[in-house]
Amino acid sequence: MSDIHKGCLVESIAGRDKGKLFLVVGLSQERASIVDGDLRKTSKPKLKNLKHLRFVSDNMNQRVLNKIETDTKLEDAEVRKALRLFLSEEVNDG
C-alpha cells in the first residue's frame, strides 16, 4: 500500500515533470491530484497515476494542511511558499 495521502509532498518519478515536487490535494483509488502552485495551479491540478509518484514527506505547513482537509480554497502562493520552505529545510538539514 502507498504512503501517499492528501496533504503530503510527492516527487514525480515519470513523465515530463520527473524530479519535481508536488503537493497532493486530492486522491482517488489510482490517481492523485497534485499541484505546485507554479505550472500546476490549484485551479487545475494534475491527475497523476500513483505508480508515477514517490512519497517524500508529511512535513507540511499546518495552515496548508487544514485547508486541504477542509476543502477550503488553497492559494497558489501558499503552495509555492510551503514547497520553498520544505526545500530550504532539506538543504539546511542535509
N, C-alpha and C positions, 0 to 999 in steps of 0.2 A: 504493500500500500504506500501511496505517496505522502510525503510530509507537506505537500503544497496545500495551502488553505488561504481563505480571504485574509488580506492584510499582511501577508508575508512578502519578502523580497525573493525574486527568482532571477536566474540567468537564462537567457535563450541559448540553447546548445545546437540549434539547427535553424537554417533559413538565412535570409538577408540580414536579420538582426542578431545573428550569432555573436555571443560575447557581451551583449548589452544587458543591463539590469532593468528590471521592471517591478512594479508593484501589482499584486493580484487584487483586483477589485470585485471579481465575481468568479463563480465556479460552477461547472456542470459536471456530469459524470466523466467526460473525457477531455474537456476543454476548460481553459482558464481565460478570463477576460483580464488583459494586462494593459497597464499604462506606464508611461514615463514622464508625462507632462510636457514633452517636447514634440517628438514626432508622433507619438501616440497619445492624443489628448484624452482627457476624462470624458469628453462628449462623444468620443468614438473609440472605445477601447478595442484592442486587437484580440480576436479569439485565437488562441494557440493551443495545439494539442499538448496534453500534459507530458507525453513522451518526449517533447522537444524542450522541456523546461527542467531546470535543476534548482532545487531549493537552496537558498543562500542564507537567509536569516529571518528570525522573528523580531529582531531588534528594530522596531519601528516607532516613530513618534506616536505618543498616546492619543493626541488630538486627531491625527490621521486615522488611526485605528478605530476610534469612536465613530468618525464619520462613515467609514466603510461598513462597520457593523450595524449602524442605524440607517443606512442608505441615505445619508444626508449628502447634499451636493459637495463634492470634493473639487477644489480648485487645482488647476494645473501647476500653479506656483507652489502650492503646498506639496505636491508630489515631487517637483524638482528639488525643493528645499530638503525634503526628507531623504531623497536619494543622495543629494550632495553631502548631507550630514553623515549618512551611513558610510559613504566612501571616504570622507575625511577621518572618521573614527577608525576605519580599517587601516588607513595609512599610518595613523598615529600609534595604533596597537601593534602593527606588524613592522 
